[in-house]
């Protein structure tokens, strides 16, 4: 069995990397951060490239690829700290394809975002509540959010929102408070579960991309920075730290892509794979970023270094769609249920 990406997926990855090499340099990211964390020009270019329709079926106007191809793009977004809402938009499009909003979402005239925490469904069908701070919540036109055992979409045009200060300045963040706001049901309890799994997987692959990028930055620095007449990468303590980073990144790759395949293939263990991926990628991503800081020493904390940008991106992805503690509890509950039902846990 071949666990590598296919030739088409490798070509997609290389094309995405080449595109972002050109359009999403460190200077572009920093400029977008200064302007609120949303690069509208980069977003428009991604729309033109067809990225936002990659996982939407051809019958609904998309490219008809799958969750692994979406993961390939999102890994590159994490690697380049792309200040765009592709993660959230792809998740929302999964349930909004073939709806009155799909044309606008696929052509990029509408932007959708998502939230994990459930809001309350009122007797008249409206919703009330305030999810966790929503990534790109101030710029989005639509919000897909659980409401108990239903998945709903909310038109945000009449809701007052504004970006909130956030440690990760490469992406916009906003509170969305709703009080008896009209909502349309777009899925049942199974759609809610799939929505939560997609969000966790999509953030896991972004963590992978960011983790690998900051590891590469640290290894490159260790080969150039000299102390006592030799590169610091020659010292055993630095070698060990860099080796540990590689182990973490490869573990992130294995768990994240297995989870991406699982949710796309409808695997019965998809929720288990999702929880494992988010646990490992959340913990390992932070370890890698912290190790990169240690390799850089004091310079890693300065604004001139990109290391701190990756650390802050990783810290937000860590807690988005459930942190490691949340998914450990979720995984434990699943295992207990299986043991109680006499079902093998593997």
C-alpha beads as a LAMMPS data file, in Angstrom:
LAMMPS data file: protein, C-alpha beads

346 atoms
345 bonds

1 atom types
1 bond types

-500.0 500.0 xlo xhi
-500.0 500.0 ylo yhi
-500.0 500.0 zlo zhi

Masses

1 110.0

Atoms # bond

1 1 1 0.000 0.000 0.000
2 1 1 1.372 3.427 -1.007
3 1 1 0.958 6.132 1.633
4 1 1 2.698 8.864 -0.367
5 1 1 0.876 11.630 -2.177
6 1 1 -0.079 10.770 -5.752
7 1 1 1.715 12.418 -8.662
8 1 1 -1.253 14.761 -9.150
9 1 1 -1.233 15.717 -5.463
10 1 1 2.520 16.353 -5.574
11 1 1 2.006 18.549 -8.651
12 1 1 -0.721 20.449 -6.790
13 1 1 1.573 20.931 -3.796
14 1 1 4.445 22.166 -5.964
15 1 1 2.184 24.537 -7.888
16 1 1 0.751 25.940 -4.650
17 1 1 4.235 26.362 -3.195
18 1 1 5.445 28.151 -6.315
19 1 1 2.431 30.443 -6.315
20 1 1 2.878 31.349 -2.638
21 1 1 6.632 31.776 -3.059
22 1 1 5.768 34.598 -5.385
23 1 1 2.637 36.056 -3.763
24 1 1 3.040 35.399 -0.049
25 1 1 6.540 36.353 0.991
26 1 1 7.363 37.399 4.530
27 1 1 7.032 41.050 3.532
28 1 1 3.543 40.409 2.116
29 1 1 2.480 38.679 5.331
30 1 1 3.840 41.481 7.499
31 1 1 2.090 44.119 5.408
32 1 1 -1.196 42.202 5.669
33 1 1 -0.697 41.893 9.437
34 1 1 -0.339 45.659 9.688
35 1 1 -3.571 46.062 7.703
36 1 1 -5.719 43.709 9.774
37 1 1 -4.656 40.203 8.735
38 1 1 -6.522 39.790 5.437
39 1 1 -4.756 40.064 2.071
40 1 1 -7.658 40.678 -0.330
41 1 1 -5.379 40.633 -3.367
42 1 1 -3.994 37.202 -2.438
43 1 1 -7.528 35.946 -1.792
44 1 1 -8.670 37.139 -5.231
45 1 1 -5.726 35.349 -6.835
46 1 1 -6.625 32.118 -5.018
47 1 1 -10.183 32.443 -6.268
48 1 1 -8.828 32.819 -9.813
49 1 1 -6.655 29.725 -9.262
50 1 1 -9.761 27.716 -8.309
51 1 1 -8.483 26.885 -4.837
52 1 1 -11.761 27.634 -3.068
53 1 1 -13.642 25.119 -5.225
54 1 1 -11.126 22.290 -4.923
55 1 1 -13.224 20.042 -2.669
56 1 1 -16.651 20.946 -4.102
57 1 1 -18.206 18.390 -6.451
58 1 1 -18.216 19.050 -10.179
59 1 1 -22.009 18.851 -10.218
60 1 1 -22.062 21.799 -7.793
61 1 1 -19.600 23.823 -9.862
62 1 1 -16.354 22.795 -8.176
63 1 1 -13.240 20.899 -9.200
64 1 1 -14.421 17.627 -7.667
65 1 1 -11.254 16.776 -5.772
66 1 1 -11.200 15.674 -2.132
67 1 1 -10.155 16.354 1.416
68 1 1 -6.549 15.253 0.829
69 1 1 -6.183 17.807 -1.970
70 1 1 -7.692 20.445 0.323
71 1 1 -5.149 19.408 2.969
72 1 1 -2.320 19.817 0.451
73 1 1 -3.329 23.447 -0.101
74 1 1 -3.904 24.154 3.582
75 1 1 -0.508 22.748 4.512
76 1 1 1.037 25.305 2.173
77 1 1 -1.106 28.059 3.681
78 1 1 0.321 27.207 7.089
79 1 1 3.832 27.042 5.689
80 1 1 3.579 30.549 4.219
81 1 1 1.368 32.068 6.962
82 1 1 -1.112 33.041 4.247
83 1 1 -3.469 35.753 5.593
84 1 1 -6.651 34.448 3.912
85 1 1 -9.773 32.512 5.076
86 1 1 -9.328 29.444 2.835
87 1 1 -9.500 27.024 5.784
88 1 1 -12.826 28.380 6.996
89 1 1 -14.273 28.885 3.511
90 1 1 -13.558 25.294 2.443
91 1 1 -15.169 23.936 5.599
92 1 1 -18.306 26.020 5.101
93 1 1 -18.557 25.171 1.408
94 1 1 -18.813 21.493 2.255
95 1 1 -22.374 22.049 3.489
96 1 1 -23.243 25.161 1.469
97 1 1 -22.651 23.663 -1.978
98 1 1 -25.937 23.332 -3.910
99 1 1 -27.528 26.064 -1.787
100 1 1 -28.560 29.597 -2.836
101 1 1 -25.175 30.816 -1.556
102 1 1 -22.972 28.384 -3.468
103 1 1 -22.514 30.479 -6.616
104 1 1 -21.336 33.505 -4.653
105 1 1 -19.066 31.379 -2.481
106 1 1 -17.468 29.637 -5.461
107 1 1 -16.878 32.852 -7.384
108 1 1 -15.508 34.582 -4.288
109 1 1 -18.090 37.364 -4.004
110 1 1 -19.182 35.851 -0.683
111 1 1 -16.889 34.746 2.142
112 1 1 -17.921 32.117 4.666
113 1 1 -16.423 31.295 8.031
114 1 1 -17.091 28.657 10.682
115 1 1 -17.262 28.201 14.432
116 1 1 -17.043 25.167 16.716
117 1 1 -18.954 26.186 19.849
118 1 1 -22.697 25.651 19.601
119 1 1 -25.238 28.461 19.798
120 1 1 -28.820 28.120 21.073
121 1 1 -31.700 27.429 18.665
122 1 1 -34.810 29.345 19.616
123 1 1 -38.420 28.189 19.169
124 1 1 -38.898 30.473 16.161
125 1 1 -35.844 29.013 14.385
126 1 1 -33.521 31.921 15.163
127 1 1 -30.274 31.504 17.087
128 1 1 -28.807 33.225 20.124
129 1 1 -25.275 33.009 21.432
130 1 1 -21.657 33.952 20.928
131 1 1 -19.212 31.302 19.717
132 1 1 -15.499 31.450 20.436
133 1 1 -13.667 34.286 18.639
134 1 1 -14.154 33.500 14.946
135 1 1 -11.280 33.624 12.464
136 1 1 -12.248 36.134 9.758
137 1 1 -15.500 36.738 11.576
138 1 1 -15.438 40.480 10.795
139 1 1 -15.000 40.044 7.025
140 1 1 -17.221 37.015 6.419
141 1 1 -20.697 37.244 4.927
142 1 1 -21.884 33.878 6.271
143 1 1 -21.245 31.833 9.410
144 1 1 -21.713 28.061 9.645
145 1 1 -22.112 27.030 13.279
146 1 1 -23.668 24.175 15.292
147 1 1 -26.964 24.891 17.033
148 1 1 -27.507 21.872 19.254
149 1 1 -28.032 18.845 16.996
150 1 1 -28.301 20.946 13.857
151 1 1 -25.817 22.747 11.667
152 1 1 -27.021 26.193 10.639
153 1 1 -25.887 29.065 8.456
154 1 1 -26.299 32.655 9.568
155 1 1 -26.263 35.735 7.335
156 1 1 -23.860 38.117 9.058
157 1 1 -24.697 41.223 7.057
158 1 1 -26.953 42.695 9.773
159 1 1 -24.687 41.784 12.707
160 1 1 -22.310 44.418 14.035
161 1 1 -18.787 43.007 14.158
162 1 1 -15.295 44.382 14.327
163 1 1 -11.830 42.821 14.415
164 1 1 -10.416 42.189 17.863
165 1 1 -6.752 42.514 18.857
166 1 1 -5.094 39.099 18.698
167 1 1 -1.633 37.731 19.322
168 1 1 -1.666 36.141 15.845
169 1 1 -1.736 39.260 13.684
170 1 1 -1.519 37.266 10.438
171 1 1 -5.246 36.495 10.608
172 1 1 -8.289 38.524 11.514
173 1 1 -10.249 37.521 14.628
174 1 1 -13.665 38.730 15.800
175 1 1 -16.423 38.035 18.302
176 1 1 -19.849 37.396 16.743
177 1 1 -22.670 38.007 19.193
178 1 1 -26.126 36.869 18.032
179 1 1 -29.502 37.625 19.614
180 1 1 -32.487 35.953 17.924
181 1 1 -30.783 36.093 14.531
182 1 1 -32.440 34.221 11.619
183 1 1 -30.706 30.960 10.754
184 1 1 -31.173 28.273 8.113
185 1 1 -30.613 24.594 8.867
186 1 1 -28.064 22.993 6.533
187 1 1 -27.404 19.707 8.342
188 1 1 -28.361 17.292 11.095
189 1 1 -26.349 15.833 13.978
190 1 1 -24.121 13.846 11.613
191 1 1 -23.364 17.050 9.691
192 1 1 -22.404 18.727 12.973
193 1 1 -19.969 15.902 13.739
194 1 1 -18.482 16.081 10.236
195 1 1 -18.184 19.876 10.529
196 1 1 -16.235 19.547 13.773
197 1 1 -13.987 16.854 12.307
198 1 1 -13.222 18.924 9.210
199 1 1 -12.346 21.956 11.292
200 1 1 -9.968 19.935 13.462
201 1 1 -8.294 18.290 10.450
202 1 1 -7.953 21.532 8.499
203 1 1 -6.256 23.226 11.446
204 1 1 -4.042 20.168 11.926
205 1 1 -2.654 20.392 8.395
206 1 1 -2.079 24.143 8.810
207 1 1 -0.156 23.319 11.990
208 1 1 1.912 20.841 9.987
209 1 1 2.792 23.460 7.390
210 1 1 3.736 26.064 9.986
211 1 1 5.702 23.526 12.041
212 1 1 7.758 22.330 9.092
213 1 1 8.464 25.891 7.936
214 1 1 9.685 27.109 11.325
215 1 1 11.805 23.945 11.683
216 1 1 13.456 24.684 8.328
217 1 1 14.124 28.260 9.428
218 1 1 15.762 27.006 12.645
219 1 1 17.910 24.388 10.879
220 1 1 19.077 26.945 8.336
221 1 1 19.947 29.388 11.129
222 1 1 21.835 26.682 13.042
223 1 1 23.986 26.096 9.974
224 1 1 24.862 29.783 9.593
225 1 1 25.119 31.200 13.122
226 1 1 28.606 30.712 14.530
227 1 1 29.822 30.501 18.105
228 1 1 33.364 29.627 19.208
229 1 1 34.448 29.458 15.584
230 1 1 31.891 26.943 14.330
231 1 1 28.187 26.795 13.379
232 1 1 25.939 26.249 16.407
233 1 1 24.430 23.295 14.536
234 1 1 27.660 21.428 15.280
235 1 1 26.874 21.407 19.001
236 1 1 25.222 18.258 20.275
237 1 1 22.457 20.048 22.198
238 1 1 21.369 21.934 19.082
239 1 1 21.598 18.775 16.952
240 1 1 19.330 16.920 19.356
241 1 1 16.787 19.737 19.382
242 1 1 16.697 19.843 15.576
243 1 1 16.330 16.048 15.414
244 1 1 13.417 16.199 17.858
245 1 1 11.773 18.836 15.678
246 1 1 11.989 16.519 12.663
247 1 1 10.434 13.630 14.605
248 1 1 7.574 15.894 15.654
249 1 1 6.983 17.213 12.137
250 1 1 6.931 13.746 10.578
251 1 1 4.474 12.615 13.247
252 1 1 2.309 15.619 12.405
253 1 1 2.424 14.706 8.726
254 1 1 1.370 11.100 9.336
255 1 1 -1.532 11.907 11.638
256 1 1 -2.794 14.951 9.709
257 1 1 -2.878 13.276 6.306
258 1 1 -4.359 10.073 7.676
259 1 1 -7.148 12.142 9.213
260 1 1 -7.646 14.078 5.962
261 1 1 -7.960 10.812 4.057
262 1 1 -10.315 9.392 6.695
263 1 1 -12.848 12.231 6.552
264 1 1 -12.821 12.178 2.761
265 1 1 -13.203 8.415 2.489
266 1 1 -16.005 8.211 5.041
267 1 1 -13.904 5.903 7.194
268 1 1 -15.823 4.751 10.302
269 1 1 -12.806 5.671 12.440
270 1 1 -12.588 9.195 11.000
271 1 1 -13.432 10.840 14.319
272 1 1 -10.695 8.856 16.065
273 1 1 -8.169 9.807 13.376
274 1 1 -9.269 13.426 13.656
275 1 1 -8.818 13.507 17.429
276 1 1 -5.383 11.880 17.199
277 1 1 -4.280 14.377 14.542
278 1 1 -5.422 17.431 16.484
279 1 1 -3.839 16.145 19.710
280 1 1 -0.487 15.415 18.102
281 1 1 -0.339 18.459 15.832
282 1 1 -1.373 20.866 18.603
283 1 1 1.249 19.588 21.034
284 1 1 4.013 18.901 18.517
285 1 1 3.495 22.180 16.661
286 1 1 4.113 24.149 19.828
287 1 1 7.161 22.043 20.721
288 1 1 8.664 22.710 17.301
289 1 1 8.037 26.467 17.477
290 1 1 9.484 26.674 20.990
291 1 1 12.537 24.696 19.909
292 1 1 13.025 27.035 16.959
293 1 1 12.997 29.937 19.406
294 1 1 15.626 28.216 21.530
295 1 1 17.853 27.621 18.507
296 1 1 17.604 31.289 17.557
297 1 1 18.147 32.588 21.069
298 1 1 17.075 36.171 21.763
299 1 1 16.831 37.135 18.083
300 1 1 13.870 34.740 17.678
301 1 1 11.708 36.936 19.885
302 1 1 12.312 40.103 17.891
303 1 1 9.974 41.585 15.308
304 1 1 12.691 41.181 12.649
305 1 1 12.574 37.391 12.953
306 1 1 9.737 35.388 11.381
307 1 1 9.928 32.743 14.133
308 1 1 7.557 34.611 16.420
309 1 1 4.994 34.910 13.596
310 1 1 4.932 31.118 13.295
311 1 1 4.709 30.686 17.055
312 1 1 1.662 32.951 17.217
313 1 1 0.004 31.267 14.230
314 1 1 0.565 27.870 15.835
315 1 1 -0.853 29.041 19.165
316 1 1 -4.131 30.088 17.520
317 1 1 -4.372 26.889 15.452
318 1 1 -3.718 24.910 18.655
319 1 1 -6.991 26.009 20.219
320 1 1 -9.115 26.302 17.069
321 1 1 -11.761 23.573 16.783
322 1 1 -10.705 22.044 20.059
323 1 1 -7.344 22.007 21.791
324 1 1 -5.390 18.855 22.615
325 1 1 -7.102 18.480 25.992
326 1 1 -10.548 18.632 24.381
327 1 1 -9.650 15.941 21.846
328 1 1 -8.007 13.718 24.471
329 1 1 -11.284 13.755 26.389
330 1 1 -13.176 13.061 23.175
331 1 1 -10.869 10.186 22.256
332 1 1 -11.109 8.753 25.777
333 1 1 -14.898 8.817 25.648
334 1 1 -14.863 6.979 22.303
335 1 1 -12.531 4.292 23.622
336 1 1 -14.601 3.831 26.797
337 1 1 -17.727 3.449 24.684
338 1 1 -16.099 0.820 22.498
339 1 1 -14.771 -1.126 25.451
340 1 1 -18.227 -1.037 27.049
341 1 1 -19.802 -2.299 23.819
342 1 1 -17.197 -5.034 23.401
343 1 1 -15.823 -3.469 20.203
344 1 1 -12.063 -3.584 19.487
345 1 1 -10.449 -0.188 20.008
346 1 1 -8.041 -0.662 17.069

Bonds

1 1 1 2
2 1 2 3
3 1 3 4
4 1 4 5
5 1 5 6
6 1 6 7
7 1 7 8
8 1 8 9
9 1 9 10
10 1 10 11
11 1 11 12
12 1 12 13
13 1 13 14
14 1 14 15
15 1 15 16
16 1 16 17
17 1 17 18
18 1 18 19
19 1 19 20
20 1 20 21
21 1 21 22
22 1 22 23
23 1 23 24
24 1 24 25
25 1 25 26
26 1 26 27
27 1 27 28
28 1 28 29
29 1 29 30
30 1 30 31
31 1 31 32
32 1 32 33
33 1 33 34
34 1 34 35
35 1 35 36
36 1 36 37
37 1 37 38
38 1 38 39
39 1 39 40
40 1 40 41
41 1 41 42
42 1 42 43
43 1 43 44
44 1 44 45
45 1 45 46
46 1 46 47
47 1 47 48
48 1 48 49
49 1 49 50
50 1 50 51
51 1 51 52
52 1 52 53
53 1 53 54
54 1 54 55
55 1 55 56
56 1 56 57
57 1 57 58
58 1 58 59
59 1 59 60
60 1 60 61
61 1 61 62
62 1 62 63
63 1 63 64
64 1 64 65
65 1 65 66
66 1 66 67
67 1 67 68
68 1 68 69
69 1 69 70
70 1 70 71
71 1 71 72
72 1 72 73
73 1 73 74
74 1 74 75
75 1 75 76
76 1 76 77
77 1 77 78
78 1 78 79
79 1 79 80
80 1 80 81
81 1 81 82
82 1 82 83
83 1 83 84
84 1 84 85
85 1 85 86
86 1 86 87
87 1 87 88
88 1 88 89
89 1 89 90
90 1 90 91
91 1 91 92
92 1 92 93
93 1 93 94
94 1 94 95
95 1 95 96
96 1 96 97
97 1 97 98
98 1 98 99
99 1 99 100
100 1 100 101
101 1 101 102
102 1 102 103
103 1 103 104
104 1 104 105
105 1 105 106
106 1 106 107
107 1 107 108
108 1 108 109
109 1 109 110
110 1 110 111
111 1 111 112
112 1 112 113
113 1 113 114
114 1 114 115
115 1 115 116
116 1 116 117
117 1 117 118
118 1 118 119
119 1 119 120
120 1 120 121
121 1 121 122
122 1 122 123
123 1 123 124
124 1 124 125
125 1 125 126
126 1 126 127
127 1 127 128
128 1 128 129
129 1 129 130
130 1 130 131
131 1 131 132
132 1 132 133
133 1 133 134
134 1 134 135
135 1 135 136
136 1 136 137
137 1 137 138
138 1 138 139
139 1 139 140
140 1 140 141
141 1 141 142
142 1 142 143
143 1 143 144
144 1 144 145
145 1 145 146
146 1 146 147
147 1 147 148
148 1 148 149
149 1 149 150
150 1 150 151
151 1 151 152
152 1 152 153
153 1 153 154
154 1 154 155
155 1 155 156
156 1 156 157
157 1 157 158
158 1 158 159
159 1 159 160
160 1 160 161
161 1 161 162
162 1 162 163
163 1 163 164
164 1 164 165
165 1 165 166
166 1 166 167
167 1 167 168
168 1 168 169
169 1 169 170
170 1 170 171
171 1 171 172
172 1 172 173
173 1 173 174
174 1 174 175
175 1 175 176
176 1 176 177
177 1 177 178
178 1 178 179
179 1 179 180
180 1 180 181
181 1 181 182
182 1 182 183
183 1 183 184
184 1 184 185
185 1 185 186
186 1 186 187
187 1 187 188
188 1 188 189
189 1 189 190
190 1 190 191
191 1 191 192
192 1 192 193
193 1 193 194
194 1 194 195
195 1 195 196
196 1 196 197
197 1 197 198
198 1 198 199
199 1 199 200
200 1 200 201
201 1 201 202
202 1 202 203
203 1 203 204
204 1 204 205
205 1 205 206
206 1 206 207
207 1 207 208
208 1 208 209
209 1 209 210
210 1 210 211
211 1 211 212
212 1 212 213
213 1 213 214
214 1 214 215
215 1 215 216
216 1 216 217
217 1 217 218
218 1 218 219
219 1 219 220
220 1 220 221
221 1 221 222
222 1 222 223
223 1 223 224
224 1 224 225
225 1 225 226
226 1 226 227
227 1 227 228
228 1 228 229
229 1 229 230
230 1 230 231
231 1 231 232
232 1 232 233
233 1 233 234
234 1 234 235
235 1 235 236
236 1 236 237
237 1 237 238
238 1 238 239
239 1 239 240
240 1 240 241
241 1 241 242
242 1 242 243
243 1 243 244
244 1 244 245
245 1 245 246
246 1 246 247
247 1 247 248
248 1 248 249
249 1 249 250
250 1 250 251
251 1 251 252
252 1 252 253
253 1 253 254
254 1 254 255
255 1 255 256
256 1 256 257
257 1 257 258
258 1 258 259
259 1 259 260
260 1 260 261
261 1 261 262
262 1 262 263
263 1 263 264
264 1 264 265
265 1 265 266
266 1 266 267
267 1 267 268
268 1 268 269
269 1 269 270
270 1 270 271
271 1 271 272
272 1 272 273
273 1 273 274
274 1 274 275
275 1 275 276
276 1 276 277
277 1 277 278
278 1 278 279
279 1 279 280
280 1 280 281
281 1 281 282
282 1 282 283
283 1 283 284
284 1 284 285
285 1 285 286
286 1 286 287
287 1 287 288
288 1 288 289
289 1 289 290
290 1 290 291
291 1 291 292
292 1 292 293
293 1 293 294
294 1 294 295
295 1 295 296
296 1 296 297
297 1 297 298
298 1 298 299
299 1 299 300
300 1 300 301
301 1 301 302
302 1 302 303
303 1 303 304
304 1 304 305
305 1 305 306
306 1 306 307
307 1 307 308
308 1 308 309
309 1 309 310
310 1 310 311
311 1 311 312
312 1 312 313
313 1 313 314
314 1 314 315
315 1 315 316
316 1 316 317
317 1 317 318
318 1 318 319
319 1 319 320
320 1 320 321
321 1 321 322
322 1 322 323
323 1 323 324
324 1 324 325
325 1 325 326
326 1 326 327
327 1 327 328
328 1 328 329
329 1 329 330
330 1 330 331
331 1 331 332
332 1 332 333
333 1 333 334
334 1 334 335
335 1 335 336
336 1 336 337
337 1 337 338
338 1 338 339
339 1 339 340
340 1 340 341
341 1 341 342
342 1 342 343
343 1 343 344
344 1 344 345
345 1 345 346
